[in-house]
Amino acid sequence: MSAPHFWSTPLRYLRWASHEKPAIFYSIVLGSFGPVSLAVVPPIRRYFGDVDPETIPLSYPIPKGPRVIPQGFDDE
């Protein structure tokens, strides 16, 4: 039983796929950069001084004391 062509000569198969099926080949190449960028991009960002923003508050702060009602904006 012979081995599949990809595992016996992977570089030759990749060269053939880049010529015969370029759309599929290059979409897989570009798609493989996604998981790699998860590990590479954050340290590079921090090295250049880009910091993560503060977290967004999940509740509105309640002021202390009685509510001050603004004057002069009535419709009367």
N, CA, C and O atoms as a DFTB+ gen file, in Angstrom:
304 C
 N C O
     1  1       0.852      -1.173       0.000
     2  2       0.000       0.000       0.000
     3  2       0.898       1.236       0.000
     4  3       1.811       1.333       0.820
     5  1       0.654       2.164      -0.894
     6  2       1.515       3.344      -0.990
     7  2       0.987       4.460      -0.086
     8  3      -0.206       4.549       0.207
     9  1       1.923       5.304       0.341
    10  2       1.562       6.430       1.210
    11  2       0.950       7.542       0.366
    12  3       1.295       7.678      -0.808
    13  1       0.054       8.336       0.936
    14  2      -0.499       9.474       0.196
    15  2       0.619      10.440      -0.201
    16  3       1.644      10.537       0.474
    17  1       0.404      11.142      -1.296
    18  2       1.440      12.037      -1.817
    19  2       1.778      13.162      -0.845
    20  3       2.930      13.590      -0.772
    21  1       0.802      13.639      -0.108
    22  2       1.088      14.752       0.791
    23  2       2.118      14.384       1.841
    24  3       3.031      15.166       2.107
    25  1       1.991      13.207       2.447
    26  2       2.888      12.842       3.537
    27  2       4.238      12.351       3.025
    28  3       5.226      12.409       3.757
    29  1       4.302      11.879       1.807
    30  2       5.597      11.416       1.306
    31  2       6.444      12.567       0.776
    32  3       7.659      12.576       0.978
    33  1       5.832      13.533       0.106
    34  2       6.560      14.707      -0.402
    35  2       5.712      15.955      -0.176
    36  3       5.058      16.424      -1.108
    37  1       5.706      16.506       1.040
    38  2       4.807      17.619       1.340
    39  2       5.141      18.905       0.577
    40  3       4.230      19.616       0.153
    41  1       6.419      19.215       0.397
    42  2       6.759      20.455      -0.313
    43  2       6.358      20.388      -1.792
    44  3       5.899      21.374      -2.368
    45  1       6.537      19.229      -2.381
    46  2       6.133      19.066      -3.781
    47  2       4.614      19.179      -3.914
    48  3       4.120      19.782      -4.866
    49  1       3.879      18.606      -2.974
    50  2       2.423      18.708      -3.001
    51  2       1.971      20.153      -2.798
    52  3       1.043      20.603      -3.469
    53  1       2.615      20.891      -1.878
    54  2       2.240      22.283      -1.655
    55  2       2.532      23.133      -2.883
    56  3       1.754      24.027      -3.218
    57  1       3.636      22.864      -3.552
    58  2       3.945      23.600      -4.786
    59  2       2.891      23.303      -5.857
    60  3       2.448      24.214      -6.556
    61  1       2.488      22.035      -5.990
    62  2       1.457      21.681      -6.960
    63  2       0.135      22.369      -6.622
    64  3      -0.544      22.890      -7.506
    65  1      -0.227      22.368      -5.329
    66  2      -1.494      22.978      -4.919
    67  2      -1.472      24.483      -5.138
    68  3      -2.504      25.066      -5.472
    69  1      -0.322      25.127      -4.959
    70  2      -0.265      26.579      -5.176
    71  2      -0.427      26.933      -6.635
    72  3      -0.887      28.031      -6.947
    73  1      -0.061      26.030      -7.554
    74  2      -0.231      26.301      -8.982
    75  2      -1.601      25.877      -9.495
    76  3      -2.211      26.581     -10.300
    77  1      -2.080      24.744      -9.037
    78  2      -3.320      24.194      -9.577
    79  2      -4.572      24.692      -8.858
    80  3      -5.616      24.846      -9.492
    81  1      -4.496      24.945      -7.567
    82  2      -5.643      25.402      -6.771
    83  2      -5.216      26.582      -5.896
    84  3      -5.160      26.458      -4.673
    85  1      -4.914      27.732      -6.522
    86  2      -4.350      28.837      -5.738
    87  2      -5.325      29.457      -4.738
    88  3      -4.906      29.888      -3.664
    89  1      -6.595      29.507      -5.063
    90  2      -7.555      30.134      -4.152
    91  2      -7.644      29.347      -2.842
    92  3      -7.638      29.930      -1.758
    93  1      -7.726      28.039      -2.951
    94  2      -7.820      27.208      -1.751
    95  2      -6.495      27.228      -0.989
    96  3      -6.483      27.337       0.237
    97  1      -5.385      27.124      -1.714
    98  2      -4.072      27.091      -1.074
    99  2      -3.813      28.370      -0.281
   100  3      -3.451      28.307       0.894
   101  1      -3.995      29.522      -0.913
   102  2      -3.672      30.775      -0.233
   103  2      -4.706      31.144       0.838
   104  3      -4.370      31.848       1.790
   105  1      -5.942      30.689       0.705
   106  2      -6.894      30.930       1.783
   107  2      -6.520      30.130       3.024
   108  3      -6.720      30.601       4.143
   109  1      -5.986      28.942       2.844
   110  2      -5.520      28.155       3.987
   111  2      -4.266      28.787       4.594
   112  3      -4.112      28.805       5.815
   113  1      -3.373      29.302       3.754
   114  2      -2.165      29.970       4.258
   115  2      -2.549      31.197       5.076
   116  3      -2.047      31.378       6.185
   117  1      -3.431      32.044       4.547
   118  2      -3.849      33.239       5.274
   119  2      -4.651      32.884       6.524
   120  3      -4.517      33.547       7.552
   121  1      -5.475      31.853       6.446
   122  2      -6.259      31.432       7.599
   123  2      -5.401      30.875       8.720
   124  3      -5.794      30.931       9.885
   125  1      -4.249      30.344       8.389
   126  2      -3.370      29.812       9.434
   127  2      -2.700      30.927      10.224
   128  3      -2.186      30.673      11.314
   129  1      -2.688      32.158       9.709
   130  2      -2.102      33.271      10.458
   131  2      -2.985      33.693      11.630
   132  3      -2.478      34.322      12.559
   133  1      -4.263      33.381      11.631
   134  2      -5.167      33.775      12.710
   135  2      -4.770      33.220      14.066
   136  3      -4.555      34.001      14.993
   137  1      -4.664      31.914      14.222
   138  2      -4.254      31.371      15.518
   139  2      -2.844      31.800      15.931
   140  3      -2.568      31.977      17.118
   141  1      -1.958      31.966      14.954
   142  2      -0.598      32.397      15.264
   143  2      -0.620      33.821      15.816
   144  3       0.135      34.141      16.734
   145  1      -1.477      34.674      15.263
   146  2      -1.520      36.070      15.706
   147  2      -2.043      36.194      17.144
   148  3      -1.742      37.184      17.811
   149  1      -2.806      35.231      17.632
   150  2      -3.270      35.277      19.017
   151  2      -2.112      35.216      20.006
   152  3      -2.191      35.793      21.091
   153  1      -1.056      34.533      19.648
   154  2       0.088      34.422      20.538
   155  2       1.137      35.487      20.281
   156  3       1.909      35.815      21.183
   157  1       1.187      36.039      19.071
   158  2       2.267      36.941      18.694
   159  2       1.903      38.413      18.871
   160  3       2.742      39.197      19.314
   161  1       0.683      38.804      18.540
   162  2       0.322      40.222      18.500
   163  2       0.275      40.892      19.880
   164  3       0.802      41.999      19.992
   165  1      -0.312      40.316      20.940
   166  2      -0.368      41.032      22.220
   167  2       0.997      41.447      22.789
   168  3       1.113      42.580      23.255
   169  1       2.029      40.604      22.780
   170  2       3.317      41.093      23.276
   171  2       3.898      42.221      22.420
   172  3       4.534      43.136      22.944
   173  1       3.681      42.156      21.118
   174  2       4.174      43.225      20.242
   175  2       3.449      44.526      20.547
   176  3       4.076      45.585      20.580
   177  1       2.139      44.468      20.770
   178  2       1.378      45.674      21.117
   179  2       1.898      46.301      22.403
   180  3       2.093      47.514      22.470
   181  1       2.122      45.480      23.422
   182  2       2.609      46.011      24.703
   183  2       4.023      46.573      24.569
   184  3       4.364      47.544      25.244
   185  1       4.841      45.984      23.716
   186  2       6.196      46.480      23.500
   187  2       6.175      47.889      22.916
   188  3       7.012      48.716      23.278
   189  1       5.243      48.174      22.028
   190  2       5.143      49.484      21.406
   191  2       4.319      50.469      22.221
   192  3       4.098      51.594      21.770
   193  1       3.857      50.085      23.405
   194  2       3.204      51.009      24.311
   195  2       1.688      51.035      24.245
   196  3       1.074      51.875      24.902
   197  1       1.066      50.166      23.494
   198  2      -0.390      50.111      23.433
   199  2      -0.896      49.311      24.629
   200  3      -0.587      48.127      24.763
   201  1      -1.669      49.954      25.494
   202  2      -2.159      49.282      26.691
   203  2      -3.628      48.914      26.511
   204  3      -4.334      49.512      25.699
   205  1      -4.072      47.933      27.271
   206  2      -5.473      47.540      27.231
   207  2      -6.315      48.615      27.904
   208  3      -5.899      49.158      28.927
   209  1      -7.493      48.941      27.357
   210  2      -8.327      49.973      27.974
   211  2      -8.919      49.493      29.296
   212  3      -8.963      48.298      29.585
   213  1      -9.374      50.468      30.093
   214  2     -10.022      50.103      31.354
   215  2     -11.324      49.368      31.057
   216  3     -11.934      49.554      30.005
   217  1     -11.733      48.537      31.996
   218  2     -12.978      47.807      31.791
   219  2     -14.164      48.759      31.870
   220  3     -14.138      49.741      32.612
   221  1     -15.184      48.462      31.110
   222  2     -16.392      49.279      31.092
   223  2     -17.204      48.954      32.333
   224  3     -17.422      47.778      32.626
   225  1     -17.669      49.986      33.091
   226  2     -18.465      49.697      34.282
   227  2     -19.787      49.041      33.909
   228  3     -20.411      49.403      32.911
   229  1     -20.199      48.096      34.700
   230  2     -21.440      47.375      34.430
   231  2     -22.636      47.997      35.128
   232  3     -23.769      47.585      34.880
   233  1     -22.416      48.980      35.994
   234  2     -23.522      49.644      36.666
   235  2     -23.225      51.135      36.743
   236  3     -22.068      51.546      36.655
   237  1     -24.252      51.935      36.905
   238  2     -24.101      53.376      37.009
   239  2     -23.847      53.723      38.470
   240  3     -24.545      53.212      39.346
   241  1     -22.861      54.583      38.759
   242  2     -22.605      54.918      40.161
   243  2     -23.754      55.731      40.753
   244  3     -24.199      56.704      40.144
   245  1     -24.232      55.349      41.917
   246  2     -25.340      56.038      42.579
   247  2     -24.761      57.141      43.451
   248  3     -23.969      56.859      44.350
   249  1     -25.145      58.416      43.200
   250  2     -24.599      59.503      44.012
   251  2     -25.147      59.453      45.436
   252  3     -26.256      58.971      45.667
   253  1     -24.360      59.956      46.388
   254  2     -24.770      59.972      47.787
   255  2     -25.588      61.240      48.055
   256  3     -25.364      62.269      47.418
   257  1     -26.505      61.168      48.967
   258  2     -27.309      62.323      49.343
   259  2     -28.571      62.435      48.501
   260  3     -28.822      61.595      47.638
   261  1     -29.377      63.490      48.755
   262  2     -30.620      63.646      48.018
   263  2     -30.356      64.101      46.581
   264  3     -29.325      64.703      46.281
   265  1     -31.304      63.799      45.715
   266  2     -31.187      64.169      44.308
   267  2     -31.455      65.658      44.154
   268  3     -32.437      66.176      44.685
   269  1     -30.581      66.344      43.427
   270  2     -30.755      67.765      43.181
   271  2     -31.549      67.925      41.896
   272  3     -31.108      67.489      40.832
   273  1     -32.729      68.555      41.987
   274  2     -33.565      68.748      40.826
   275  2     -33.199      70.078      40.171
   276  3     -33.229      71.113      40.838
   277  1     -32.857      70.076      38.892
   278  2     -32.468      71.323      38.215
   279  2     -33.664      72.277      38.129
   280  3     -34.805      71.843      37.974
   281  1     -33.391      73.560      38.232
   282  2     -34.432      74.580      38.171
   283  2     -34.336      75.311      36.827
   284  3     -33.259      75.420      36.240
   285  1     -35.509      75.819      36.344
   286  2     -35.519      76.617      35.131
   287  2     -35.743      75.847      33.851
   288  3     -35.661      76.431      32.771
   289  1     -36.021      74.570      33.928
   290  2     -36.265      73.792      32.731
   291  2     -37.670      73.270      32.637
   292  3     -37.930      72.335      31.879
   293  1     -38.601      73.854      33.397
   294  2     -39.993      73.397      33.387
   295  2     -40.681      73.894      32.125
   296  3     -40.284      74.908      31.552
   297  1     -41.708      73.182      31.696
   298  2     -42.467      73.558      30.521
   299  2     -43.592      74.517      30.830
   300  3     -44.358      74.858      29.928
   301  1     -43.725      74.958      32.033
   302  2     -44.857      75.827      32.423
   303  2     -44.685      77.221      31.968
   304  3     -45.548      78.063      32.219
